[in-house]
Amino acid sequence: MPKDVVIAKKQEEVSVVAEDLRSAATVVVVDYLGLSVAEVTDLRKQLRENNTQMKVVKNTILRRAAAEANVEGLLESFVGPTAIVFSSEDTVAPAKIVAKFAEKADELTIKGGMIEGKVASVDQMNELAKLPDRDGLLSMLLSVLQAPVRNVAYAVKAVAEKDQTEDVA
């Protein structure tokens, strides 16, 4: 292939990865070396089921994409075998899925990441993974919103029962 075609393809790949970095709610940078093909396939399946993607990208492409996306601080993570796991919809899912999978597969390690456009350490990514997922957070919110209504209903019921017992006496 002519050199200018190769350069154009690489620049296109850099642009795509840069857009992925810009639009992602969360990016988890992982080292996947040592995972079997079956394990990688299983991980990708779990990620897909949660509208999350995993891309294996050369570090030079990642560095250029990070520069194009104005993301600083991730460059230290782009060493050795690297994949990025990201979602533009769910902030918690990428970290949660990767951390859970890493519990079973010691070869998978989190190298760093980005949360809502800000670079995050390995510890911060692990803390993010401990948060409830979107459905869990919505259920917690629903419980909090229902509590005052439930308390008013109990109060009204207690007053009604009190009035009823006074009428009988």
C-alpha positions as CSV (number, residue, x, y, z in Angstrom):
1,M,0.0,0.0,0.0
2,P,1.2,3.5,-0.7
3,K,2.6,5.4,2.3
4,D,0.0,8.2,2.0
5,V,-2.9,5.6,2.1
6,V,-1.4,4.0,5.3
7,I,-1.0,7.5,6.9
8,A,-4.6,8.4,6.0
9,K,-5.9,5.1,7.5
10,K,-3.9,5.7,10.7
11,Q,-5.2,9.3,10.9
12,E,-8.8,8.0,10.5
13,E,-8.2,5.5,13.3
14,V,-6.8,8.3,15.5
15,S,-9.9,10.4,14.8
16,V,-12.3,7.6,15.6
17,V,-10.5,6.8,18.9
18,A,-10.4,10.5,19.8
19,E,-14.1,10.8,19.3
20,D,-14.6,7.7,21.4
21,L,-12.6,9.3,24.2
22,R,-14.5,12.6,23.9
23,S,-17.9,11.1,23.9
24,A,-17.4,8.5,26.6
25,A,-18.9,8.8,30.0
26,T,-16.3,6.5,31.3
27,V,-13.1,5.0,29.8
28,V,-11.3,2.1,31.5
29,V,-7.8,1.4,30.3
30,V,-6.9,-2.3,30.8
31,D,-4.1,-4.7,30.3
32,Y,-5.6,-7.9,28.8
33,L,-2.3,-9.8,28.1
34,G,-2.8,-13.5,29.1
35,L,-6.5,-13.7,28.6
36,S,-7.6,-16.6,26.4
37,V,-9.6,-16.0,23.3
38,A,-12.6,-17.5,25.1
39,E,-12.2,-15.1,28.0
40,V,-11.9,-12.1,25.7
41,T,-15.0,-13.2,23.8
42,D,-16.9,-13.6,27.1
43,L,-15.8,-10.2,28.3
44,R,-16.8,-8.5,25.1
45,K,-20.2,-10.3,25.3
46,Q,-20.8,-9.0,28.8
47,L,-19.8,-5.5,27.7
48,R,-22.0,-5.5,24.6
49,E,-25.0,-6.6,26.8
50,N,-24.5,-3.4,28.7
51,N,-24.0,-1.0,25.8
52,T,-20.3,-0.9,26.5
53,Q,-17.4,-1.4,24.0
54,M,-13.9,-2.7,24.2
55,K,-11.3,-1.8,21.6
56,V,-7.7,-3.0,21.4
57,V,-5.7,-0.1,20.0
58,K,-2.0,0.4,19.5
59,N,-0.4,2.7,22.1
60,T,0.8,5.2,19.5
61,I,-2.7,5.5,18.2
62,L,-4.0,6.0,21.7
63,R,-1.4,8.6,22.5
64,R,-2.3,10.6,19.4
65,A,-6.0,10.2,20.0
66,A,-5.6,11.4,23.6
67,A,-3.7,14.4,22.3
68,E,-6.4,15.1,19.7
69,A,-9.2,14.8,22.3
70,N,-7.2,17.0,24.7
71,V,-7.0,14.2,27.3
72,E,-4.0,14.6,29.5
73,G,-2.8,12.2,32.2
74,L,-3.7,8.9,30.5
75,L,-0.4,8.6,28.6
76,E,1.2,6.7,31.5
77,S,-1.5,4.0,31.0
78,F,-0.7,3.5,27.3
79,V,2.2,1.1,27.9
80,G,2.3,-2.6,27.0
81,P,-0.8,-4.4,25.7
82,T,-3.7,-2.0,26.0
83,A,-7.4,-2.0,25.4
84,I,-9.9,0.7,26.2
85,V,-13.4,-0.1,27.6
86,F,-15.9,2.7,27.3
87,S,-19.5,3.6,27.3
88,S,-21.1,6.9,26.2
89,E,-24.3,6.1,28.2
90,D,-23.4,4.5,31.5
91,T,-20.8,5.9,33.8
92,V,-20.5,2.8,36.1
93,A,-21.0,-0.2,33.8
94,P,-17.5,-0.2,32.1
95,A,-15.6,-0.2,35.5
96,K,-18.1,-2.5,37.1
97,I,-17.9,-5.2,34.4
98,V,-14.1,-5.0,34.1
99,A,-13.6,-5.2,37.8
100,K,-16.0,-8.1,38.2
101,F,-14.3,-9.9,35.3
102,A,-10.9,-9.2,36.7
103,E,-11.8,-11.0,40.0
104,K,-12.1,-14.3,38.0
105,A,-9.3,-13.5,35.5
106,D,-6.1,-12.4,37.2
107,E,-4.6,-11.5,33.8
108,L,-7.0,-8.6,33.3
109,T,-5.8,-5.5,35.2
110,I,-7.1,-2.0,35.2
111,K,-4.3,0.5,34.3
112,G,-6.3,3.7,34.7
113,G,-9.2,5.5,33.2
114,M,-11.3,8.6,32.7
115,I,-14.6,9.5,34.4
116,E,-16.8,12.2,32.8
117,G,-13.7,13.6,31.0
118,K,-11.4,13.6,34.0
119,V,-8.5,11.3,34.3
120,A,-8.9,8.7,37.1
121,S,-6.5,6.5,39.0
122,V,-6.7,2.8,39.3
123,D,-8.1,3.2,42.9
124,Q,-10.8,5.6,41.6
125,M,-11.8,3.2,38.9
126,N,-12.1,0.4,41.5
127,E,-14.2,2.7,43.7
128,L,-16.4,3.5,40.7
129,A,-16.9,-0.2,40.1
130,K,-18.2,-0.6,43.7
131,L,-21.1,1.8,43.0
132,P,-24.5,0.4,42.2
133,D,-25.3,0.2,38.5
134,R,-27.9,2.5,36.8
135,D,-30.9,0.3,37.8
136,G,-29.7,0.0,41.4
137,L,-29.3,3.8,41.6
138,L,-32.8,4.3,40.1
139,S,-34.3,1.9,42.6
140,M,-32.6,3.7,45.5
141,L,-33.9,7.0,44.2
142,L,-37.4,5.6,43.9
143,S,-37.2,4.4,47.5
144,V,-36.1,7.8,48.7
145,L,-39.0,9.5,46.7
146,Q,-41.6,7.0,48.0
147,A,-40.6,7.4,51.7
148,P,-42.4,10.7,52.3
149,V,-45.5,9.5,50.6
150,R,-45.5,6.3,52.5
151,N,-45.0,8.2,55.8
152,V,-48.0,10.5,55.0
153,A,-50.1,7.4,54.2
154,Y,-49.2,5.8,57.5
155,A,-50.0,9.0,59.4
156,V,-53.4,9.3,57.7
157,K,-54.1,5.7,58.4
158,A,-53.2,6.1,62.1
159,V,-55.4,9.1,62.4
160,A,-58.3,7.3,60.7
161,E,-57.8,4.3,63.0
162,K,-57.6,6.5,66.1
163,D,-60.9,8.3,65.0
164,Q,-62.5,4.9,64.4
165,T,-61.5,3.6,67.9
166,E,-62.8,6.8,69.5
167,D,-66.1,6.5,67.7
168,V,-66.5,2.9,69.0
169,A,-65.7,3.9,72.6
